Amino acid sequence: MRGRRIALVLPGSRALAHPEDHQEGGVPALAVAPDVMAGLDLRPGQQIPLSFGQRTVAVAVASAQDLPPGTVAPSQEAATRLLLPQVPTAGLFRGPQGLRLGPLVALQISSQKLENLLAGQEDTDYRRYQRYAEELAAVLCFFRVQDVDLTRAEVRAYQLSPSGWQPQLLPLPRVVYDRCFGPDGRAESRKMRQVADRAGITVVNRPINVPKLTVYTLVEGDPNLRPLLPVTLPLSRENLLMMAAHFPVLYLKPDNLHKGKGIFRLERRSRGWAIRPSDSGGVPGPPGIPGPVEAVLDLLPPGRPYLIQEGIPLATYLGNPYDFRALVQKDAGGCWQVTGLVARIAPEEGVVTSPRSARQVASAERVLVHSFGRRGREILEELTASAVRIARCIDAHLGPCGELGLDLGVTRAGAIQLLEVNGKPLGGLGHRPLGRGRQRGDQH
């Protein structure tokens, strides 16, 4: 497929080279600058399908000598039938099915998020998405699932302009990028999956959430990935007692962990087990008096599935244990690549190293070389390769996925361990400066 960036000129923004709405046979006109004609191998008078999102209209191509280079100007009828928005640039591609404008990418947000944005809340992630879309000549819009009208094959969306949020009626997209978070957001995500199946829409990052036990089961099924897994079992009294007999440190985690909430760290002491919960931000609460390990069962919220996992003796940097967050994304060819990797330094007496737990970050290579010397760079390569293999495994079973956030640990012996998979990674990998201090040395 051939393509290029074009300047899109809609009726009303300038005089068209061919002001009449129709060419011979009642076909809407598409005025095209000569350089675009040559680049896409178009001929004057040629009739060809032009698509935007899920709408298509046949147009008659006209070579417009007075249009600036790189410019395309659809007639009023073509622009109206395609629901073309007023954007300065877009991509124009030619393939076996004709011409395609865009791509149109629809980013799904929750109702609460849209309400906050329209009330003036600033979100730098969304401005970053808009900047990326402009760099790629894509048309980006933001919408809620209830804004989709399947009967009319359109969506009442919003576009982010320098002056703020602008409502825009657009055709149904072919691709949706789901960025709904929280319980209410997940409910809207589930509804969007139903809409997508009916409308032929591809949802990037298809899984609404990625339960931990599901991940461990899938990874365990691959003999090459199995060594990356810490011992993990569904929580039951029997499994708890069995794990307590084999490991000095245990972690209890909700199967649908969110923002580090609900984690318990259990450590064997001479007089019993010390139980240390995390609060809503992943910061530890005060430990209880050591007692029987089963006492933790009385602290868990009823009806919420938990898992139990061995505590991993993480490698340390300047006395601080660390793990890694890898952002793994598909490139233009659909191949998985590690596009971001940072070491996350545990907070003082921390139970978790999640983004909201006041942890600090450092270069992955820096901490690995510090911990393992020359071997550190080899571990870094292995860490990157492992992240790609895990992403392929998750994508094959739960996809299609476009990006995943992987939490990985490296033990003091240099073994890589998978801690968690996040199907909707947050926008940032971390930014706090590296500090010093003595902290706990096992994994979250």
N, C-alpha and C positions, 0 to 999 in steps of 0.2 A: 504494500500500500504506500503510495506516495503522498506526501503532505507538506504543508508549509504554514507559517504564520501569515495571516492576512489582516488588513484593516477592514472592518465591517462597517459599511455606510448604509444606514437605514433611510427609508423615505422620510423627508422632513428635515434631515440633517444637512442635506445638500441637494442640488439639482442632479437628477440621474442623467447619465449619458443617454438613456433611452427612457423618456418619461412615460411612454405608454405602458399600461399594465400588462398587456398581452402581446405575444408574438403570434405568428401564424398558427392557426388551429386553436386559439384560446389558451395557450400555454404561458404561464407567468414567466417574465423575463429575469435573467440573471446577468447583469452587466459586470464584466470581468476585465481588469487591467491586462494589457498585452503580456507582461512578464508572467502573470499568474496563468494566463492561457497557455503559454509555452511550457511552463514548469509542470503543469498537470495534463499536458497534451490534450487540450480542449480545442474544438473547432467552432467557428462562428456558425450559429444556427443549429448547433447540435442540441438535441433534446436528451436530458439526462436526469435521473432522480437526484434530488437534494434532500438530505435528511438532517434533522436536528433532534436529539433525544429520540423518542419513539415516533416522531412525525416525519412523513416523507411527502414531497410534492415534486412533480415533474416540472422542470424549468427548461427554457430555451436560452442557451448561452449566447451572449452578444459581446463581441470584443469592443471595449470602450476606450478609445484612444485618449480621451480627455481625463480618464481616471488616473490618479497618482499611482506610481508603482506599488504593487502589493495590495491593491484595493479591490474589493468585491462589493457590488451594490445590488441587492435583490429588489425586485419590484414590490409595490405595496401589497399586492395579493400574496406573493410568495412569503413576505415577512409576516403577514397576518396569519396565514395558514400554518406556518411553522412556529408561531409564537416567539419570534426572535427578540431577544432583549437588546437594549441599547448598551453594547459593550464596545470598547475601543478596538480590541483585537480578539481574534479567535483562531483556531486551527481550521484549515480546510484540507480534507484528505480525499483522494480518489482511490477507490478499490473496485472490486468486481461488481458491487451493488450500486455504484454510482459515486456521488459526492456526499461527504458528510462534514457538517460544521460541528465545531466543539473541540474536544468532547464536553458534553454536559454532565457534570458531576454534582449529585445532590447529597448534601451532608445532613443526615437526620439528627435533630436535637430534640430534647424533651420539651413538653409544654412549659414546664417551670423555667427551663433555661431560656426559652424564647421570651417568656414574660419578663425575665430579668434583663435580657439584652435590650428589649424595647423600652424598658424603664431606665436605661442608661448605664447598665453594668458593662464594664469594659472586660474583654477577654482577649488577651494577647495571642492565644493559640489560634483563634479564628482569624485574626488579622494575618497571622503567619500562613495559615492555609490559603487565604486570599492572595497573598503575595506569591506563594508557590504556584497557585493556579495561573496567575498572570504570567509568570515566568514560562510556564508550559503552554501558554495560549489556550488554556481550558476555561470553560465557563462554569463557575462555582455558584451554587445556591444553597440556602439553608431552609429546612422545612420540618414540620411535624407530620406524623403519620395521618392525623385527621385532616390535613390539608390536601390529601391526595383524592382526586375525583376520578375513579376508574371509568365511570360512565362517559365522561367527556375527555378522558385520556389526558388530563392536565393536573398540575399541582400549583397551589397558591403558595409561593415560596417567597423568600427574602434574599436580597443580594446586599453585600457589604460594600458600600461606596465610601469615598473620603468624607462625605457629609453624613454618613450614618447608614442605618438599615432602610432599604427601599423595598416595598412589596412588588412582586413581579409574578405575573401569570406565565407559566412555562409548560412545555409538553412533559409527559411522563419521561423520566430519565431511563437510561438503560442500566445505570450503575448508581447504587446508593452506598454511601460511607456512613456507617452507624457510629454515632458518638453520644449515645444516650447512656447515662449513668444512674446508679441508685435504683431502689425498688420500683419507683414509678417509671423511671426511664426504661428499665428492663421490661416492664409490662408493655410499654409502647414499642419496644424493639420486637417483642413477640408478635404484636399485631402487625408490624411492618413485614415480618417474615411471611405472614399469610397474604398480605397485599402483594408482596413481591412475587410469590408463587403464582398468583392469579394474573399478574400483569407482565410476567416475563422479565422482571428486574433482577439483576445480580446484586446481592448484598455483599459488599466487601467485609471480611471478618464475619462470616456467617454465624459462628456460635455466639449466642447472647452472653453467656459466661462460660468459663472453662473450669468445671469442678475439679478439685485436686485429685480425688480418687479416680476420676475418669482419665486424667492425664497420666497418672502413675500406671493405670491398667494398660493404656495404649503403649506407653514407652516400654513397659515391662514385656510386652509382646514382641519387641524387637531385640533379638539377642545381642546386637551390637550396641544398643543403648542401655540395656539392663544394668550394666555396672555403674551408670550415672545416678541410679536411684538410691536414696537412703531408705532404710527399712521403714515402711509406712503401712499401717493397717487401719481399717475402720474402727472407731472407738467402741469398745464394749468392756465390761468388767473383766472378762477373761483375757482379752487382748492387752488391756492395761496391766494386769498382773504379770502376764508373760513378758511384756516389754520391760517392765520394771525390774524383772529378774536378770535382764541381759544388758541394760544400758543405764549409766549413772545419771544421764540427763535426757529428759523427754520433753516433747512439745505437743500440746493439744491445740489443734487449729480447726476452725469452722471449715467445712468442705467448700462453702461459698464465701471464703474470706474476702472482706472489703475494707480497705484502708487500714489494715493491721488490727482491726477490732476483734476482740474475743479470743485472743491467743493466751494460753497458759504455759508457763515454763515450770517444769518440775525437776528438782535436783535432789539426788539422794544425799542425805546427811547422816551423821552417826545416830541421831535420835529419830529418824524418819525422813519424810520427804517434805522439802520446802516448796510451797506452791506460790508462784508469782504471776499474777495476771497483768495483762496490758490494759491500759485505759483506751479511750476512743481514738487516741492518736498514736497508739503503739508504744507509749511511754509506760514503764512499769509502775504498778502500784506497790504498796508495801507487802512484803512477803508475810505469809501466815506462820504460825508456830508449826515447826516440823511435826508431821503425824503420818498416818497411813496414807499410801498413795491414792486409795479409793476415795479419800475425802474430796478430791477435786470434782468427782462426779456430782456432788451436791451443789457445786458452784456454777454448773453449766446451765444455760437457758433451756427450758424444756422444749422438746420437739425439733431442736436444731441439730442436724447431723455434724458430727465431728470426726476427725481422724487423729491418730496418734503416730508420732514420728520420732525417730531417734535424734538426739542432739548431735550435731556434727562438730568436731573440733576444728574450727576454722583457722586458717592461717592468719597471722597478725602482722600489722604494720605499726611500728613504734609502740607495740604493746596493745594495739587496737585490733580486734577481729574485724574482718571485712568480708563482704560478698560482692557479687557483680550484678548489675542490671544490663542486659543486652537488648537492644532494639533490633529486631530482625524483620526486614521488609523485602517484598518482591521487587525486582527491578523491572524495566520495560519488557524484558523477555520472559518474565514470569519466574525467574530464578531467585532463590532466597539469598540475601546478603545481610551481613551484620553491618548496620549503618550507624550504630552507636554502642559504645561499651564503656562503662565507668565502674570503678570500685567504690563501694558504699561503706563508709567507716561507721561502725556501730556507735551509738550514743552512750554516754555514761550509764552503766548499769542497765542498758537497754534490753528489752525483750525482742524487739524487731528492728530491722533497718529500713523500714518502708519510707516513702518520700515524706511522710508527715511526722516522722519520729525524731526530728532534729539531728539526723545523721549528717555526716560530712562526706565529701566525695574527693576522689583523687584519680589520677591516671592509672588505668589498668596495668600498663607496662611498668609503671613506676613502683607500684606496690608489689608486683610479682617478682621483679628483679630484686627488690629489697628483701623479700622473704626467701627466694630460692636461688639468688645469684644468676649465673648464666642459664640455668635451667628455666628461669622465669619466662624467657621469650618462647621457649618450646611449649610451656604450659599455656601461654597466651594464644599461640597458634592452635593448640588443642581445644582451648576454650571456645575460640571462634568457630572451629569446625564442628564442635559438639552442638553449639547453638543452631547452626544451619541444619544439622541432621535432625535435631529435635523439632525444629519448625517444619521440616518436610513431613515428619511423622504425624504431627498434629494436623497439618493441612490435608494430608491424605485421608484422614479419618473424620475430621470435623469441618473441613473447608467447604467452600473456598475461603481462605484467609489471605489478607494482604499484608498484615503486620502482626507481630506478636512481641510481647515483653517477656523476657525470660530472666528469672532470678537464679543465679548459679553460684555455688560455693566451691572453694578449693580448700581441701583439708591441709593440715600441717605436713602431711606426707605428700602433698601435691596431687591428690586425686580430685577430679571434678565431680560435683554432685548437683543434680537438678533440685531446686527448692520449690519453684512455683512457675506457672505459666499464666500470663495475663493476656486475655484476648482483646482487651481495649486498653493498651498502655497509655499512661498519661503523657501529656505533651513534652515534659522535660525529663531529663535523666538525672537532674540534680545540679546544684550550683553553689552550695555552701563551701567555704574554704576549709582546707584540711587543718585539723587541730590535733592536739596531743591529749593523752590521758589514758589511764588504765581502765579497761572494761572487760566484760565477760568474753570468753573465747569460744563459745559454741554458736551454732547457727540459729537463726530465728525459725 
